[in-house]
């Protein structure tokens, strides 16, 4: 009897996480990626995860979307440390299985959800914080989508900039870099370097 109750609880969490807005092709989980992944999974070190969450000033009212979430460590850490709700998306079904297992182990399945899908097809509107560890050309491809987000939405990238967008903050963590931007008011271009 505990399983149906847990399922109802997980379903109740999906709506606040924006899962109801996901297209069916994103929600569906399969055994193979919908297409070849754009990046190889490289885990973000814990000290970089911590720096990303701190520079973004995440808190319990935030909804964090992690694009290319891999094993889920960023949304899981945000949920554990700050009570943040989170959604991770990855095109690789194995990464989604790993992330879901990690969320269970961390005890945060009531705060985070992971879905298999293409990050370029995801509705990012519910997010108040976007985290990513993608390649420079993917960051550039995301820029028009990111500019459509609510003004004040925070964007944090591990190691890769947004081209000529001037970061508001740049934090060095050992030999790695964390970049931070805030979506400007509608119609205002992003400050250039």
C-alpha positions in Angstrom: 0.0 0.0 0.0 3.0 2.4 0.5 3.8 2.3 -3.2 0.6 4.0 -4.4 0.9 6.6 -1.7 4.5 7.4 -2.7 3.4 7.5 -6.4 0.7 10.0 -5.5 3.2 12.1 -3.6 5.7 12.1 -6.5 2.9 13.0 -8.9 2.0 15.9 -6.7 5.5 17.2 -6.9 5.7 17.0 -10.7 3.4 19.9 -11.3 5.3 22.4 -9.2 8.5 21.3 -10.9 7.0 22.2 -14.3 6.8 18.6 -15.5 3.2 19.2 -16.6 4.6 21.6 -19.2 7.0 19.0 -20.7 6.1 17.7 -24.1 5.4 14.0 -24.2 8.6 13.4 -26.2 10.6 14.8 -23.2 8.6 12.9 -20.5 9.0 9.5 -22.2 11.9 7.5 -21.0 13.6 5.1 -23.3 16.7 2.9 -23.4 18.4 5.0 -26.0 19.0 8.7 -26.5 16.7 10.4 -28.9 19.8 11.5 -30.8 23.5 11.5 -30.2 24.3 13.6 -27.1 26.1 16.9 -27.8 28.5 16.4 -24.9 30.2 13.6 -23.1 29.2 13.3 -19.4 31.9 14.8 -17.2 30.8 15.2 -13.6 31.1 18.6 -12.0 33.3 18.4 -9.0 31.5 18.9 -5.7 33.4 22.1 -4.8 32.3 23.6 -8.2 28.7 22.5 -7.5 28.9 24.4 -4.2 30.3 27.5 -5.8 27.6 27.4 -8.6 24.8 27.3 -6.0 26.4 29.9 -3.8 27.0 32.4 -6.7 23.4 31.9 -7.8 22.1 32.5 -4.2 19.7 29.6 -4.5 17.0 29.2 -1.8 13.9 27.3 -0.9 11.6 29.4 -3.2 13.8 28.7 -6.3 13.1 26.3 -9.1 16.5 25.1 -10.5 16.7 23.6 -14.0 19.9 21.8 -14.7 20.5 21.4 -18.5 22.5 18.3 -19.3 22.1 17.1 -15.7 24.2 13.9 -15.9 24.0 12.2 -12.5 21.9 14.9 -11.0 24.4 16.2 -8.5 23.5 19.9 -9.0 19.7 19.7 -8.4 20.3 17.1 -5.6 22.8 19.4 -3.8 20.5 22.4 -4.2 17.6 20.4 -2.7 19.6 19.0 0.2 21.5 22.2 1.1 18.9 24.9 0.3 15.5 23.2 -0.1 15.4 24.2 -3.7 13.0 22.4 -6.1 14.8 21.2 -9.2 14.4 19.6 -12.6 17.3 17.9 -14.4 17.2 17.1 -18.1 19.5 14.8 -20.0 19.3 13.1 -23.3 21.0 10.0 -22.1 18.6 7.5 -20.4 21.5 6.0 -18.3 22.2 9.4 -16.8 18.5 9.8 -15.9 18.5 6.4 -14.2 21.7 7.3 -12.3 20.2 10.7 -11.3 16.9 9.2 -10.1 18.8 6.6 -8.0 21.0 9.3 -6.6 17.9 11.4 -5.6 16.5 8.4 -3.8 19.7 7.8 -2.0 19.9 11.5 -1.0 16.2 11.5 0.1 15.2 14.4 -2.1 12.7 12.8 -4.5 10.1 15.2 -3.1 12.1 18.1 -4.3 13.8 17.0 -7.6 12.8 15.3 -10.8 14.8 14.1 -13.7 13.6 13.6 -17.3 15.1 12.3 -20.4 14.8 14.7 -23.3 16.4 17.3 -25.5 17.3 20.5 -23.5 16.6 22.6 -26.6 13.0 21.4 -26.6 12.3 22.0 -22.9 10.1 24.9 -21.7 12.5 26.7 -19.3 9.9 29.3 -18.2 9.3 27.9 -14.7 13.0 28.1 -13.8 14.4 30.8 -11.5 17.9 29.4 -11.8 19.5 27.6 -14.8 22.7 25.6 -14.3 24.8 24.1 -17.1 28.0 22.5 -18.0 27.9 22.4 -21.7 30.3 23.3 -24.6 30.7 26.9 -25.7 28.7 26.4 -29.0 25.8 24.9 -27.0 25.8 27.9 -24.6 25.7 30.2 -27.6 22.8 28.2 -29.1 20.9 28.6 -25.8 21.3 32.4 -25.6 18.1 33.3 -27.5 16.1 30.9 -25.3 17.7 32.2 -22.1 16.9 35.8 -23.0 13.2 35.0 -23.2 13.2 33.9 -19.5 11.7 36.0 -16.8 14.0 39.0 -16.0 16.0 38.2 -12.9 16.4 34.5 -13.8 19.9 33.5 -12.8 22.2 31.5 -15.1 25.3 29.7 -13.9 27.8 27.9 -16.2 30.7 25.7 -15.2 33.8 26.4 -17.3 32.2 27.9 -20.4 31.1 31.4 -21.0 28.2 32.8 -23.2 30.5 34.2 -25.8 30.5 38.0 -25.6 27.9 38.2 -22.8 29.7 39.9 -19.9 29.4 37.8 -16.7 28.2 39.6 -13.6 30.5 37.4 -11.6 33.4 35.0 -12.4 34.6 32.7 -9.7 37.7 30.6 -9.8 37.5 27.2 -8.1 41.0 25.7 -8.4 41.6 25.4 -12.2 37.9 25.7 -13.0 35.7 28.7 -13.6 32.1 29.5 -12.7 30.3 32.2 -14.7 27.1 34.0 -13.5 24.5 36.1 -15.3 21.1 37.4 -14.6 18.5 37.7 -17.4 18.0 41.4 -18.1 14.6 43.3 -18.3 12.6 42.4 -21.4 13.9 44.2 -24.5 17.2 45.1 -23.0 20.2 43.4 -24.6 22.7 41.5 -22.4 25.8 43.6 -21.6 28.7 42.7 -23.9 32.3 42.3 -23.0 
